[in-house]
């Protein structure tokens, strides 16, 4: 398990959790959406400085974050009415993407193992249409490596899902924010040049399944 990061460490922005000299907050766009985004985040993700949900929440005024903790029944009760909603979650028979934006897009944030368990324990989600994204068109630099072909950060997933629902004018500033967030976190850690050089050497290789 990754160690817990405290948001009140000296020299760290309390909003984005990046060191003040690399703080992303002044550069975060405000992205208005017709669709409400309901983010259900595993509580362990809320401890991590690499969590991209934090950046997404800064950019999306129409996003609500509910943390999933040791009381799944309590979390389920906190969820709003989801009458016109879709959930971004893999399925053997995924639903087609709506031709008009739904009222709510539900996104589950955590590792693959965590999200599967979270979905199982949240019955309010079980009757919703399940939509999913294809594999990313190209590999990009991320804060966490993934061995899954469809793997991407949560901010990327939200951006691409909103792009399918509302178009590129919503998607593009969120993808730019993701790239900026990754660069600033790595620069704050003093490993930007090292990570960028390693990525440039491998980015054209096919992603392993």
Backbone bond lengths (Angstrom), bond angles and torsions (degrees), N, CA, C in turn:
res aa  C-N    CA-C-N  psi(-1)  N-CA   C-N-CA  omega(-1)  CA-C   N-CA-C  phi
1 X - - - 1.447 - - 1.522 109.65 -
2 X 1.331 115.99 137.78 1.457 119.51 178.78 1.525 109.66 -69.52
3 X 1.324 115.40 150.84 1.458 119.27 -179.60 1.523 110.27 -72.78
4 X 1.323 114.68 155.70 1.458 121.05 178.60 1.537 110.25 -75.80
5 X 1.325 116.69 137.01 1.458 122.13 175.07 1.517 108.34 -105.41
6 X 1.307 116.92 132.50 1.458 120.70 179.06 1.519 109.92 -91.39
7 X 1.330 116.51 135.04 1.465 120.53 -178.89 1.524 112.51 -74.41
8 X 1.352 117.92 -15.26 1.461 119.87 -175.97 1.524 112.88 -104.23
9 X 1.337 117.24 23.03 1.454 119.10 175.50 1.526 109.41 -63.00
10 X 1.331 118.85 143.10 1.465 121.02 -179.66 1.531 111.31 -56.57
11 X 1.333 115.86 135.60 1.462 120.84 176.49 1.512 114.20 83.01
12 X 1.342 118.06 4.36 1.463 121.03 -176.76 1.535 109.78 -110.13
13 X 1.337 116.61 134.29 1.461 120.78 177.41 1.530 109.54 -64.02
14 X 1.327 118.99 130.02 1.461 120.27 -178.40 1.521 113.92 -73.69
15 X 1.336 117.56 -10.20 1.471 120.17 -179.33 1.526 111.39 -94.66
16 X 1.325 117.64 -51.69 1.465 120.05 -177.66 1.523 113.03 -99.61
17 X 1.344 117.18 -11.38 1.467 124.52 178.10 1.521 113.26 70.08
18 X 1.333 118.33 12.57 1.462 122.09 176.79 1.520 108.29 -96.91
19 X 1.317 117.52 148.88 1.459 120.94 177.72 1.526 110.25 -52.73
20 X 1.339 116.16 142.50 1.456 121.06 -171.40 1.530 113.03 -53.45
21 X 1.345 117.52 -38.87 1.459 118.48 -177.15 1.528 113.67 -67.93
22 X 1.348 116.41 -14.58 1.463 120.61 177.91 1.528 111.64 -118.78
23 X 1.315 117.58 11.97 1.473 123.11 -175.02 1.533 111.37 -51.66
24 X 1.322 115.90 133.75 1.459 120.94 -178.00 1.526 112.10 -90.06
25 X 1.328 117.67 -13.94 1.462 121.10 -170.08 1.536 114.72 -54.10
26 X 1.350 119.77 -43.76 1.469 118.61 -179.26 1.529 113.54 -65.28
27 X 1.306 116.81 -13.78 1.465 120.92 -175.12 1.530 112.65 -107.92
28 X 1.327 116.90 3.59 1.462 120.44 -177.93 1.528 109.66 -77.61
29 X 1.334 118.10 127.12 1.459 119.74 177.30 1.526 110.71 -77.69
30 X 1.300 116.30 158.73 1.467 120.69 169.36 1.519 107.17 -99.65
31 X 1.316 116.44 116.80 1.464 121.81 -174.83 1.528 108.32 -112.73
32 X 1.322 115.75 104.04 1.459 120.75 179.35 1.526 109.63 -80.11
33 X 1.310 116.59 136.24 1.462 121.31 -179.43 1.527 110.32 -130.85
34 X 1.326 114.86 149.15 1.468 119.79 171.80 1.524 109.84 -72.52
35 X 1.319 115.47 -33.64 1.457 121.86 -176.51 1.519 110.97 -84.44
36 X 1.328 116.43 133.90 1.458 120.37 170.09 1.527 108.38 -78.07
37 X 1.317 116.62 140.41 1.463 120.33 176.81 1.520 107.84 -111.07
38 X 1.317 115.87 119.42 1.460 121.72 175.75 1.526 107.40 -103.55
39 X 1.315 116.45 108.72 1.461 122.37 -178.00 1.524 108.65 -98.36
40 X 1.327 116.76 118.63 1.463 121.11 175.28 1.522 106.20 -104.49
41 X 1.316 116.10 108.34 1.461 122.90 -170.66 1.527 110.53 -108.92
42 X 1.331 115.74 129.71 1.459 118.85 173.58 1.524 108.43 -61.71
43 X 1.332 116.09 136.18 1.463 118.76 -173.93 1.524 113.00 -57.23
44 X 1.338 118.08 -29.68 1.461 119.52 179.84 1.526 111.59 -66.36
45 X 1.340 116.60 -28.28 1.465 118.99 176.90 1.517 111.31 -67.08
46 X 1.316 116.37 -29.73 1.463 119.37 -178.91 1.522 111.93 -69.64
47 X 1.331 117.51 -14.65 1.465 121.29 179.41 1.525 112.62 -88.15
48 X 1.339 117.60 -12.19 1.456 120.57 -167.92 1.530 111.91 -98.34
49 X 1.308 115.80 133.37 1.466 119.96 178.24 1.524 111.60 -70.68
50 X 1.337 117.55 -16.98 1.469 121.23 179.61 1.526 112.58 -86.44
51 X 1.329 118.07 -2.85 1.460 120.38 -178.10 1.517 112.09 -68.44
52 X 1.330 116.70 121.20 1.467 120.42 -176.76 1.524 112.82 -82.87
53 X 1.330 117.78 -9.38 1.466 119.74 176.10 1.520 110.66 -60.73
54 X 1.324 116.45 -34.13 1.465 120.85 179.46 1.532 110.49 -59.56
55 X 1.323 116.68 -43.70 1.469 120.39 178.12 1.524 111.01 -68.97
56 X 1.328 116.59 -39.76 1.466 120.07 178.81 1.525 111.10 -60.81
57 X 1.329 116.70 -41.27 1.463 120.75 -178.90 1.523 111.64 -65.19
58 X 1.331 117.56 -31.59 1.460 121.04 177.82 1.529 111.12 -68.34
59 X 1.330 116.84 -31.88 1.462 121.46 -174.10 1.532 113.72 -91.38
60 X 1.338 116.60 -25.18 1.462 120.41 -170.41 1.530 110.60 -112.13
61 X 1.333 118.53 98.35 1.467 120.33 179.65 1.519 113.25 -65.01
62 X 1.334 117.00 -17.99 1.461 121.00 -177.94 1.536 111.55 -96.30
63 X 1.335 117.13 20.20 1.459 120.93 -179.61 1.521 110.85 -109.68
64 X 1.327 115.18 136.71 1.460 122.81 175.09 1.522 108.84 -118.16
65 X 1.334 117.07 135.29 1.462 121.69 179.63 1.527 109.11 -110.09
66 X 1.331 115.87 125.73 1.458 122.28 173.79 1.525 107.36 -116.99
67 X 1.326 116.85 123.04 1.455 120.14 -179.13 1.524 111.10 -86.88
68 X 1.326 115.16 131.66 1.466 123.07 179.12 1.519 108.12 -89.33
69 X 1.340 116.62 119.58 1.458 120.79 -175.92 1.528 110.57 -122.12
70 X 1.308 116.71 -152.57 1.465 121.13 -176.40 1.523 113.38 -78.95
71 X 1.316 117.32 2.75 1.467 121.41 179.83 1.532 109.66 -121.24
72 X 1.358 118.32 75.27 1.462 120.34 -177.48 1.519 113.66 -57.46
73 X 1.337 116.86 -36.52 1.463 119.22 179.25 1.522 110.35 -62.92
74 X 1.328 116.20 -40.95 1.457 119.91 177.62 1.516 112.26 -64.47
75 X 1.336 116.38 -39.27 1.468 120.62 177.39 1.516 109.98 -63.97
76 X 1.338 116.98 -43.56 1.456 121.52 -179.83 1.534 110.70 -59.02
77 X 1.327 116.41 -38.55 1.460 120.83 179.45 1.526 111.68 -69.36
78 X 1.327 117.53 -27.18 1.466 121.21 -179.75 1.527 112.18 -74.67
79 X 1.333 116.89 -19.27 1.456 119.13 -175.62 1.523 110.24 -69.45
80 X 1.325 117.55 139.60 1.469 120.61 -179.36 1.521 111.11 -74.45
81 X 1.305 115.75 176.88 1.459 120.81 173.49 1.527 109.05 -62.18
82 X 1.320 116.00 134.86 1.468 120.71 -175.11 1.532 110.16 -124.07
83 X 1.340 115.44 52.16 1.463 120.31 -174.88 1.525 112.24 -70.15
84 X 1.317 117.50 -39.44 1.467 121.14 179.32 1.522 107.98 -120.80
85 X 1.330 114.94 73.39 1.467 120.64 -173.72 1.518 110.09 -138.07
86 X 1.327 115.55 155.79 1.459 122.42 170.15 1.524 107.05 -127.89
87 X 1.325 116.41 153.26 1.452 120.77 178.73 1.521 108.88 -115.60
88 X 1.312 116.02 131.17 1.463 121.56 177.97 1.519 107.51 -83.33
89 X 1.336 115.11 98.65 1.458 120.06 -175.21 1.524 108.31 -160.58
90 X 1.346 118.07 135.53 1.474 120.37 -175.28 1.526 113.11 -59.82
91 X 1.320 114.96 148.60 1.462 121.38 177.82 1.519 108.64 -151.00
92 X 1.329 116.91 150.88 1.467 119.83 175.21 1.522 110.56 -67.35
93 X 1.314 116.64 -27.23 1.469 121.34 177.60 1.535 108.55 -130.13
94 X 1.334 117.05 74.45 1.468 119.43 -176.95 1.521 112.01 -64.58
95 X 1.319 115.96 148.97 1.460 121.53 175.46 1.519 109.55 -74.49
96 X 1.329 117.02 152.10 1.471 118.76 174.14 1.523 110.31 -68.03
97 X 1.327 115.87 151.72 1.456 119.41 176.93 1.525 109.35 -66.66
98 X 1.324 118.18 136.05 1.471 120.57 -179.22 1.526 111.44 -60.18
99 X 1.322 115.59 146.79 1.468 120.05 178.37 1.525 111.04 -79.51
100 X 1.325 117.16 -20.66 1.465 121.99 172.00 1.526 107.61 -124.47
101 X 1.334 117.91 146.53 1.470 120.00 -176.24 1.529 112.01 -57.69
102 X 1.320 117.84 134.59 1.460 120.45 173.67 1.522 109.60 -71.45
103 X 1.307 115.67 170.03 1.464 117.96 176.27 1.522 110.80 -66.91
104 X 1.355 116.19 -38.11 1.457 120.01 -174.71 1.523 111.08 -138.66
105 X 1.318 115.56 136.49 1.464 122.87 169.49 1.523 106.79 -108.03
106 X 1.333 115.90 119.85 1.461 121.04 179.04 1.526 108.46 -96.30
107 X 1.322 117.29 130.19 1.462 122.81 179.21 1.523 108.10 -126.85
108 X 1.331 116.40 136.46 1.463 121.38 -179.96 1.523 107.79 -108.48
109 X 1.329 116.42 126.01 1.464 121.93 -174.16 1.525 110.58 -111.31
110 X 1.325 115.29 122.88 1.458 121.57 178.21 1.516 108.91 165.55
111 X 1.313 117.06 -174.64 1.461 120.30 173.48 1.522 108.43 -70.48
112 X 1.348 115.77 167.20 1.467 118.57 178.41 1.522 110.89 -57.00
113 X 1.324 117.71 -43.36 1.464 120.50 -179.42 1.530 110.62 -64.60
114 X 1.326 116.32 -43.87 1.462 119.85 -179.80 1.523 111.52 -63.06
115 X 1.331 117.34 -45.00 1.463 119.43 -175.91 1.518 111.72 -67.24
116 X 1.310 118.03 -35.84 1.471 119.67 176.80 1.522 110.50 -61.68
117 X 1.333 116.46 -44.37 1.465 120.18 179.45 1.524 110.73 -66.75
118 X 1.326 116.46 -39.99 1.460 120.34 179.98 1.521 110.52 -62.01
119 X 1.312 117.07 -45.80 1.459 120.83 -179.73 1.530 110.24 -60.32
120 X 1.327 116.96 -44.52 1.466 121.27 -179.58 1.519 111.71 -59.16
121 X 1.340 116.38 -35.81 1.457 120.80 -174.07 1.526 113.61 -92.10
122 X 1.330 117.29 6.39 1.464 120.97 -179.68 1.531 109.55 -121.40
123 X 1.331 117.62 82.03 1.474 120.53 -174.33 1.520 114.26 -60.73
124 X 1.334 119.08 -21.86 1.465 119.78 177.98 1.522 112.22 -62.01
125 X 1.337 116.05 -20.79 1.462 119.75 -178.00 1.522 112.90 -89.38
126 X 1.322 117.76 -15.76 1.463 120.52 -167.17 1.525 113.60 -68.05
127 X 1.314 118.33 -28.05 1.452 119.69 -179.49 1.513 114.58 -91.64
128 X 1.328 117.20 1.38 1.462 120.37 -177.64 1.527 111.11 -81.93
129 X 1.328 118.05 148.05 1.470 120.01 171.23 1.526 109.48 -59.89
130 X 1.343 115.79 135.58 1.458 120.89 -179.48 1.522 109.17 -104.97
131 X 1.327 115.97 116.80 1.463 121.48 178.29 1.525 108.26 -106.88
132 X 1.327 116.19 157.42 1.460 119.07 179.58 1.514 110.78 -146.10
133 X 1.324 114.83 161.25 1.458 122.54 -179.41 1.519 109.91 -99.65
134 X 1.325 115.73 149.22 1.462 120.36 172.06 1.522 109.16 -74.37
135 X 1.328 116.15 172.92 1.457 120.21 175.27 1.527 109.33 -59.04
136 X 1.332 117.99 145.27 1.466 120.50 179.74 1.526 110.70 -57.19
137 X 1.342 117.92 144.99 1.461 120.27 -179.30 1.517 113.45 -67.40
138 X 1.321 118.12 -23.21 1.463 121.35 179.90 1.513 109.21 -153.20
139 X 1.312 115.52 152.04 1.456 119.52 176.65 1.527 109.07 -75.55
140 X 1.330 117.08 143.09 1.457 120.94 177.84 1.524 108.67 -134.68
141 X 1.311 115.03 167.05 1.454 120.59 179.92 1.525 109.57 -76.68
142 X 1.328 115.80 126.27 1.460 121.86 -179.54 1.521 109.41 -127.76
143 X 1.331 115.30 166.66 1.461 120.35 178.42 1.519 111.65 -78.62
144 X 1.327 116.91 -24.32 1.461 120.47 179.43 1.518 109.20 -127.39
145 X 1.309 116.66 136.16 1.454 121.49 176.97 1.525 109.91 -77.02
146 X 1.318 116.53 151.34 1.451 121.84 176.20 1.515 109.87 -138.14
147 X 1.321 115.67 145.11 1.463 120.67 177.12 1.524 110.99 -99.70
148 X 1.335 117.65 -2.23 1.462 121.71 -179.75 1.519 110.08 -86.64
149 X 1.305 116.40 135.89 1.465 121.06 179.91 1.528 110.94 -60.32
150 X 1.344 115.98 -36.48 1.455 120.04 -178.98 1.530 112.14 -87.85
151 X 1.334 116.99 2.36 1.462 120.71 -173.61 1.523 112.78 -64.15
152 X 1.299 115.30 138.43 1.457 123.17 177.34 1.521 107.50 -163.03
153 X 1.311 116.66 164.40 1.461 119.27 176.90 1.525 109.32 -72.72
154 X 1.324 115.74 164.08 1.466 119.44 180.00 1.522 111.38 -66.62
155 X 1.326 117.68 -37.43 1.462 119.90 177.29 1.527 110.72 -62.42
156 X 1.318 117.41 -42.15 1.462 120.05 175.26 1.525 111.38 -59.24
157 X 1.336 115.91 -46.23 1.462 120.55 -177.98 1.523 111.11 -60.77
158 X 1.327 117.06 -43.54 1.455 120.57 178.06 1.524 110.45 -63.10
159 X 1.324 116.63 -43.60 1.467 120.74 179.85 1.526 111.17 -59.87
160 X 1.327 116.86 -47.79 1.457 120.58 -177.37 1.526 111.65 -68.89
161 X 1.339 116.69 -37.70 1.460 119.64 177.49 1.528 111.02 -64.39
162 X 1.333 116.56 -44.19 1.466 119.71 177.84 1.523 111.27 -66.91
163 X 1.334 116.33 -30.19 1.457 119.27 175.13 1.517 111.78 -62.76
164 X 1.328 116.85 -39.98 1.466 120.96 178.10 1.522 111.34 -70.11
165 X 1.330 116.73 -31.56 1.462 120.53 -177.40 1.516 113.04 -86.74
166 X 1.351 116.60 -36.27 1.463 119.43 -170.68 1.528 114.06 -129.27
167 X 1.334 117.95 -6.83 1.447 119.32 174.05 1.517 115.08 106.14
168 X 1.329 116.92 172.04 1.465 122.48 -173.87 1.518 114.94 -67.53
169 X 1.336 118.33 -24.02 1.460 118.85 -179.00 1.530 111.53 -67.04
170 X 1.328 116.59 -22.21 1.458 121.21 174.19 1.529 110.33 -88.36
171 X 1.308 116.48 -40.88 1.464 121.24 -175.32 1.523 113.27 -68.55
172 X 1.321 117.54 -46.20 1.465 120.83 -168.95 1.528 114.02 -62.34
173 X 1.340 120.06 -44.43 1.472 117.26 178.65 1.526 113.25 -65.92
174 X 1.327 117.45 -27.05 1.464 120.19 177.61 1.524 111.37 -73.80
175 X 1.324 117.32 -38.04 1.463 119.72 176.49 1.529 110.40 -68.06
176 X 1.322 116.76 -37.00 1.470 119.95 176.19 1.527 110.19 -64.42
177 X 1.335 116.99 -40.15 1.457 121.07 177.18 1.525 110.22 -61.25
178 X 1.325 116.99 -40.46 1.465 119.84 179.26 1.520 110.61 -60.44
179 X 1.327 116.99 -46.57 1.466 120.62 -179.94 1.531 110.81 -62.16
180 X 1.323 116.34 -40.65 1.469 121.07 -179.89 1.530 110.66 -66.74
181 X 1.331 116.17 -42.64 1.462 121.82 179.71 1.528 110.46 -61.14
182 X 1.335 116.62 -46.43 1.467 121.02 179.59 1.527 110.15 -60.55
183 X 1.323 117.10 -47.21 1.464 120.44 -178.47 1.525 111.41 -61.43
184 X 1.303 117.99 -43.43 1.456 120.93 -177.13 1.526 111.96 -69.29
185 X 1.331 117.54 -38.86 1.465 120.10 176.89 1.525 110.17 -62.89
186 X 1.333 116.86 -44.40 1.463 120.02 -178.25 1.531 111.42 -69.69
187 X 1.324 116.94 -35.82 1.469 118.90 176.03 1.529 110.48 -66.94
188 X 1.320 117.15 -38.34 1.462 120.23 178.14 1.521 111.27 -63.06
189 X 1.327 116.61 -29.09 1.461 121.29 178.81 1.529 112.16 -88.18
190 X 1.334 116.39 -6.23 1.459 120.02 179.45 1.507 114.66 75.59
191 X 1.348 116.98 22.21 1.476 119.62 -176.88 1.528 112.26 -123.62
192 X 1.340 117.49 14.42 1.466 119.98 -175.79 1.522 112.41 -59.69
193 X 1.324 118.01 -51.78 1.463 120.70 -177.32 1.522 110.83 -62.10
194 X 1.312 116.88 -41.17 1.461 121.40 179.91 1.527 110.83 -63.24
195 X 1.327 117.62 -47.07 1.461 121.54 -179.27 1.528 111.51 -66.55
196 X 1.339 116.24 -40.07 1.455 120.13 -179.29 1.516 110.63 -65.66
197 X 1.328 117.60 -42.44 1.464 121.24 179.35 1.531 110.70 -62.56
198 X 1.333 116.34 -43.95 1.467 120.20 179.35 1.527 110.67 -64.48
199 X 1.320 116.67 -39.32 1.464 120.40 179.97 1.525 111.07 -66.29
200 X 1.322 117.55 -42.90 1.464 121.02 -179.31 1.529 111.48 -60.19
201 X 1.318 117.14 -30.09 1.464 120.69 -179.54 1.523 112.65 -76.30
202 X 1.325 116.53 -21.50 1.468 118.90 -172.91 1.520 114.47 -118.16
203 X 1.337 118.71 -9.28 1.466 119.33 -168.43 1.529 113.68 -65.72
204 X 1.333 118.01 -20.82 1.456 118.33 -178.73 1.515 113.01 -92.76
205 X 1.324 116.75 -1.34 1.456 118.57 176.17 1.525 109.91 -78.61
206 X 1.333 117.73 145.10 1.483 118.80 177.79 1.525 109.92 -60.05
207 X 1.328 115.53 142.69 1.450 119.81 177.32 1.511 110.05 -71.66
208 X 1.326 116.64 136.15 1.453 120.55 179.54 1.525 109.81 -76.55
209 X 1.345 117.97 142.86 1.470 119.46 179.42 1.511 110.75 -70.20
